[in-house]
Amino acid sequence: MTIAVGWKGLSTAVLNEAGVERDLEGLVWIPYRLPDGALYAHRVVAPSGRRWWKPGDGRPVIPFGLESLTDPPTDRGLLVAEGESDALALRAAFEWGYDVLGVPGASTWRRGWVRYLLPYAVVYVLGDGDDAGRRLAGTVKRDVPRARIVYLPAGEDARSLLQDDDGWWRLERLLEQADSGTHAAA
């Protein structure tokens, strides 16, 4: 395999740090690791966008980024993102002050993952700006009532927002709105 370059507009440094690779067929290999850093599985993404797991689908799904969570989290907040590329973009943008956990897809949240959120004083959920993303945020909030939903604009996800020139500032405002329990119509 070779190091992935240019996947979803993420920097090579961000991809290298996460261990994301691209093979000669153009498949992107995203490592999912256990909290101790041991490799659990890879999420494989084809150039067509098709996704699958290696090893196969027989293993339970885990969240992306477990190895990067601070133990104990002290005063850090947690950002819960929909998807690996969003998690990586958030990790790069909010390197200080927040840990980031990625949910592999809008419908993959598992109630058992609450244990990863409980140690954090503040938890923000950033589902995509669509119906599926809002359902994901609502599901996480049901399981973690103190979680704060960050309402992204329609058609946006955390990565696309951060890749805009003023995206970091826009996202900061959305986090503030989540803190206050308000949000503008998307």
PyMOL commands that set and color helices and strands:
alter all, ss='L'
color gray80, all
select helices_A, chain A and resi 7-9+12-18+66-68+84-93+111-117+131-143+158-162+167-180
alter helices_A, ss='H'
color red, helices_A
select strands_A, chain A and resi 2-3+21-22+28-33+39-45+51-54+77-82+98-103+123-126+148-149
alter strands_A, ss='S'
color yellow, strands_A
deselect
rebuild
show_as cartoon
